[in-house]
Amino acid sequence: MSEENKLFKVTIDNITIEVPPGTSILHAARMIGGHVTPPAMCFYTPLKESGGKCRTCLVEVSKGSERDPRPMPKLVASCRTTVMDGMEVKNVTSQRVLDARKGVVEFLLINHPIDCPICDQAGECDLQDLSYGHGNEASRYEFKKRIFVKHDLGKYIQLHMTRCIMCYRCVFTADQVTNKRQHGVLFRGEVSEIATYIEKSLENDFIGNIIDVCPVGALTDKTFRFKNRVWFTKPEDAHRDCPTCCGKVTLWRRGNQVLRVTTRKDQWGEVQSFYGETGWICNECRFEKKDVNDWVIEGLSTIPRYSVKGANKYKALEVPHETVGEVIGRKPKLMMDIHTVSDVNNPSIDLSKIQGPATSDVFNKKQIEDKKEN
């Protein structure tokens, strides 16, 4: 193999994979999948220059490369660090990483309101998933959270700046997908916010895509707000002949009613690509085509990771590749045999042979011994 086509060998959490030169640690981990993959709140593959802001994807490089095996002294952002041949990386196997990620989540939640019960993003929120996996039971922050007034960014989008974590995804999307960006980051430090300069209306055929890239509930679809919970809707892949965009979308239906239309996303929550181009959709497809007859239904969407969105859907959940055994080097062991501490279920009793319902009398040890004696 020539030097140009040479693959780099990188080991992440004891799992080795070969990747092309220039691949980031995050993308290498995504090739492995499972628990090996670091979370990412600001990085978004279709958006250039994204990443390096939220610090949730920090990993420990325990070996730099074959030529220079020295470890990197500090944790690095996996979305911004490219692999080297022979590099060894620790993600969930590093206590430093888990402690740092826990601290990052605590910082993200300092000003973020815990309003999941009323937030439209609940059930598909990256920050919600991250806080469940790495967050604390309670906040140590005793000061007032920063509060912003809600902004109407046109007739279709509402901005809840109080929920924003300053990931910049919406700014990059407006800058790279639309032909004119009208919003950005105003001010500096703790008073910085995503907004337009004089509360202009965001008018562009593709501006609705900023809703899909937002990892939290800061940017919401006015046509869907408070209409339904995402886990009560049925996601279906559909398409139409649209002269403006690719026309390939996900319809979120309840019965025959289309409640919202979004881009199709992959297992990492990023917009899928079609024919080599990112599948952004136009405002007409997203906000105005809410009739089932406007679309050609392809079938139920596949939810490619564990999610409440796949609840009660006959096809929606795809079991991901489990990497726990590969990470720890052996199959997971049963930590506790419930039969040793509980008399509820006697393992010697075959439930299939019980006549009638399985009541507490069936598992009563004294009655079982009496029956054996008789």
C-alpha positions in Angstrom: 0.0 0.0 0.0 1.4 3.4 -1.0 1.9 6.2 1.6 -1.0 8.1 0.2 -3.4 5.2 0.6 -2.0 4.0 4.0 -4.5 3.5 6.7 -3.8 4.6 10.3 -4.4 2.1 13.1 -6.1 3.7 16.2 -7.3 2.0 19.4 -10.2 3.5 21.2 -11.3 1.9 24.5 -9.4 -1.3 23.7 -11.0 -1.6 20.2 -8.7 -1.2 17.2 -9.8 0.1 13.9 -8.1 1.3 10.7 -9.1 4.7 9.3 -7.9 7.0 6.5 -5.4 9.8 7.5 -7.2 13.0 8.5 -10.0 11.2 10.3 -10.9 12.8 13.6 -11.0 10.8 16.8 -14.8 11.3 16.9 -15.4 9.9 13.5 -13.1 7.0 14.2 -15.2 6.3 17.3 -18.4 6.5 15.4 -17.1 3.9 13.0 -16.9 1.6 16.0 -20.2 2.8 17.5 -21.8 1.9 20.9 -20.4 3.3 24.1 -17.1 4.1 22.4 -18.5 7.1 20.7 -18.2 10.4 22.6 -21.2 12.7 22.8 -21.2 15.9 20.7 -23.4 18.9 21.3 -21.8 21.4 18.9 -20.1 19.3 16.2 -22.2 18.7 13.1 -20.6 16.9 10.2 -22.4 18.8 7.3 -21.4 22.2 8.8 -17.8 23.4 8.2 -15.9 24.8 11.2 -18.4 23.4 13.7 -17.1 21.7 16.9 -14.7 22.6 19.6 -17.1 24.7 21.7 -19.2 22.5 24.0 -16.3 20.2 25.2 -18.5 17.2 25.8 -16.5 15.1 23.4 -13.3 15.3 25.4 -11.1 12.1 25.4 -7.8 11.1 26.8 -5.0 10.2 24.4 -2.8 7.7 26.3 -0.5 7.2 23.4 0.2 9.8 20.7 1.4 7.5 17.9 4.0 4.8 17.1 6.6 7.4 16.4 5.9 9.4 19.5 4.2 7.3 22.1 4.1 10.0 24.7 0.5 10.7 26.0 -1.1 14.0 25.5 -1.0 15.8 28.9 -4.5 17.3 28.7 -7.8 16.0 27.5 -8.5 16.8 23.9 -11.7 17.5 21.9 -12.2 14.4 19.8 -14.1 16.4 17.1 -11.1 18.6 16.4 -8.2 16.1 16.9 -7.1 13.9 14.0 -5.8 10.4 14.6 -2.2 9.3 14.2 -0.9 5.9 13.3 -0.7 3.8 16.5 -2.7 6.3 18.6 -4.5 4.9 21.7 -7.5 6.8 23.1 -9.6 6.3 26.2 -13.2 7.4 26.4 -15.5 5.5 28.8 -12.4 3.6 30.2 -10.9 6.8 31.5 -12.1 8.2 34.9 -10.5 11.6 33.9 -12.8 11.8 30.9 -16.0 10.8 32.9 -15.2 13.4 35.6 -14.5 16.1 33.0 -17.7 15.3 31.1 -19.7 15.4 34.3 -18.3 18.9 34.9 -19.1 20.0 31.4 -22.7 18.9 31.8 -22.9 20.8 35.1 -21.7 24.0 33.3 -24.2 23.5 30.4 -27.0 23.2 32.9 -26.1 26.3 35.0 -28.3 28.6 32.9 -30.4 26.0 31.1 -33.9 25.7 32.6 -35.1 22.3 33.6 -38.4 22.6 31.7 -38.4 19.3 29.9 -42.1 18.6 30.8 -43.2 21.6 28.7 -40.4 21.7 26.1 -41.2 20.5 22.6 -37.7 19.1 22.3 -38.3 16.6 25.2 -37.8 13.0 24.0 -35.3 14.0 21.3 -33.0 16.4 23.2 -29.3 15.7 23.1 -28.8 17.7 26.4 -31.5 15.7 28.0 -29.8 12.4 27.1 -26.4 13.8 28.2 -27.7 15.0 31.6 -29.2 11.6 32.3 -25.9 9.9 31.5 -23.4 12.3 33.0 -25.4 14.8 35.1 -25.7 15.2 38.9 -28.9 14.6 40.8 -29.1 18.3 41.8 -27.5 21.5 40.8 -24.9 23.3 43.1 -25.6 26.6 41.4 -27.3 28.9 43.9 -27.5 32.1 41.8 -30.3 33.3 39.4 -30.2 31.8 36.0 -30.1 34.2 33.0 -33.5 34.8 31.5 -34.3 36.1 28.0 -37.5 37.2 26.4 -38.8 34.9 23.7 -38.2 36.1 20.2 -40.3 35.5 17.1 -37.9 34.9 14.2 -40.5 35.2 11.5 -43.9 33.4 11.3 -42.5 29.9 11.6 -39.7 30.0 14.2 -39.6 31.0 17.8 -36.3 31.5 19.8 -36.1 30.5 23.5 -32.7 32.0 24.2 -32.9 30.9 27.9 -32.5 27.3 26.7 -29.6 28.0 24.3 -26.2 26.5 25.1 -24.3 28.6 22.5 -23.3 25.7 20.2 -23.4 28.0 17.1 -25.0 25.3 14.9 -27.8 27.6 13.8 -25.4 30.4 12.9 -23.3 28.0 10.8 -26.4 26.6 9.1 -27.7 30.1 8.2 -24.3 31.1 7.0 -23.6 28.0 4.9 -27.0 26.8 3.7 -28.9 30.1 3.1 -27.8 32.8 0.8 -27.9 35.5 3.5 -27.4 35.2 7.2 -29.5 37.6 9.3 -28.8 36.4 12.8 -25.7 35.6 14.9 -24.1 36.0 18.3 -24.6 39.4 20.0 -22.6 40.8 22.9 -19.9 38.9 24.8 -19.4 36.7 27.9 -22.4 35.7 30.0 -24.7 38.2 28.2 -24.0 36.8 24.8 -27.0 35.6 22.9 -28.2 34.3 19.5 -30.4 37.0 17.9 -31.0 39.3 15.1 -29.7 42.9 15.5 -33.1 44.6 15.6 -35.4 41.6 15.9 -35.6 41.1 12.1 -37.7 38.3 10.7 -35.6 35.4 9.3 -36.8 35.1 5.7 -35.1 32.5 3.6 -36.3 29.4 1.8 -34.0 27.1 3.9 -34.0 28.9 7.3 -36.2 26.3 8.8 -33.2 23.9 8.9 -31.9 25.8 12.0 -34.6 24.0 14.0 -33.3 20.6 13.0 -29.7 21.3 14.0 -30.5 22.8 17.4 -29.5 20.2 20.0 -31.9 21.7 22.6 -35.3 23.3 22.6 -34.0 26.8 21.9 -35.4 27.0 18.3 -38.9 25.6 17.9 -41.4 25.1 15.1 -44.4 27.3 15.6 -46.6 25.0 13.5 -45.8 22.1 16.0 -45.5 23.9 19.3 -47.6 22.2 22.0 -49.4 20.1 19.4 -48.2 16.7 20.6 -45.4 14.8 22.2 -42.8 13.3 19.9 -43.2 9.7 21.2 -47.0 9.8 20.5 -46.3 10.5 16.8 -45.4 8.0 14.1 -42.3 8.9 12.0 -42.5 8.0 8.3 -40.1 8.5 5.5 -41.7 10.4 2.6 -40.8 12.4 -0.5 -42.2 14.7 -3.1 -41.0 16.3 -6.3 -39.8 19.7 -5.0 -38.0 22.1 -7.3 -36.3 23.8 -4.4 -34.8 21.0 -2.2 -34.3 17.2 -2.2 -37.8 16.6 -1.1 -36.9 13.7 1.1 -38.3 14.2 4.6 -39.6 12.5 7.8 -43.3 13.0 8.4 -44.4 12.9 12.1 -48.0 11.8 12.0 -50.8 11.0 14.4 -53.5 9.2 12.5 -53.9 10.9 9.2 -52.8 14.2 10.5 -49.2 15.4 9.7 -48.1 17.3 12.8 -44.6 18.3 11.6 -42.1 17.7 8.8 -38.3 17.4 9.4 -35.2 16.4 7.6 -34.2 12.8 7.7 -31.5 12.2 10.3 -28.9 9.5 10.8 -28.0 7.7 14.1 -25.9 10.7 15.2 -28.8 13.1 14.8 -27.3 14.7 11.7 -29.0 15.4 8.4 -28.6 12.5 6.0 -27.0 13.0 2.6 -28.6 12.0 -0.7 -26.6 11.6 -3.9 -23.6 13.2 -2.3 -25.4 16.3 -1.0 -26.8 17.1 2.4 -30.5 16.6 2.6 -31.6 20.1 3.7 -35.3 20.8 3.0 -37.0 24.0 2.1 -39.6 26.0 4.1 -42.4 25.0 1.8 -41.9 21.3 2.4 -41.3 21.8 6.2 -44.1 24.2 7.1 -46.7 24.3 4.3 -47.1 20.7 3.2 -49.0 19.2 6.1 -51.4 17.0 4.1 -50.7 13.3 3.6 -51.8 13.6 0.0 -48.9 16.0 -0.6 -46.4 13.2 -0.1 -45.4 9.7 -1.3 -45.1 7.6 1.9 -42.2 5.2 1.8 -42.8 3.5 5.1 -42.0 3.8 8.8 -38.7 5.5 9.7 -36.0 3.5 11.4 -34.9 5.0 14.7 -31.2 3.9 14.7 -30.6 4.2 18.5 -32.5 3.6 21.7 -35.0 6.4 22.0 -38.4 7.2 23.3 -39.3 8.1 19.7 -39.2 4.4 18.9 -41.7 3.4 21.6 -44.7 1.3 20.3 -43.4 1.5 16.7 -43.3 -1.9 15.0 -40.2 -1.0 13.1 -38.8 2.2 14.5 -36.1 0.8 16.9 -32.9 -0.7 15.6 -30.8 -2.4 18.3 -27.3 -0.8 18.1 -24.1 -2.8 18.2 -23.2 -3.5 21.8 -19.5 -2.8 22.6 -19.4 -3.3 26.4 -17.8 -6.7 26.1 -15.1 -5.4 23.7 -14.3 -2.4 25.8 -13.8 -4.3 29.1 -12.2 -7.3 27.3 -14.8 -9.9 28.4 -18.5 -10.5 28.5 -20.4 -8.5 31.2 -20.9 -10.6 34.4 -24.1 -10.7 36.4 -23.3 -8.4 39.3 -26.0 -9.8 41.6 -28.3 -12.8 41.5 -31.7 -11.6 42.6 -32.6 -15.0 43.8 -30.0 -14.8 46.6 -31.6 -11.7 48.1 -35.3 -12.1 47.2 -37.8 -14.8 47.9 -40.2 -13.5 45.3 -39.1 -15.8 42.4 -37.8 -19.2 43.2 -35.6 -20.3 40.3 -36.6 -24.0 40.9 -40.1 -23.3 40.0 -41.0 -23.6 36.3 -43.6 -20.8 35.7 -44.9 -22.5 32.5 -46.0 -25.5 34.5 -48.0 -23.6 37.1 -51.8 -24.1 36.9 -53.4 -20.8 37.2 -51.9 -17.4 38.1 -48.5 -17.2 39.8 -49.4 -15.8 43.2 -47.3 -15.4 46.3 -48.4 -18.8 47.6 -46.6 -20.5 44.6 -43.3 -19.1 45.9 -43.9 -19.6 49.6 -40.9 -21.8 50.7 -42.8 -23.4 53.6 -45.7 -24.5 51.4 -43.2 -25.9 48.9 -41.4 -27.9 51.6 -44.7 -29.2 53.0 -45.7 -30.4 49.5 -42.4 -32.2 49.1 -42.8 -34.0 52.5 -46.3 -35.1 51.6 
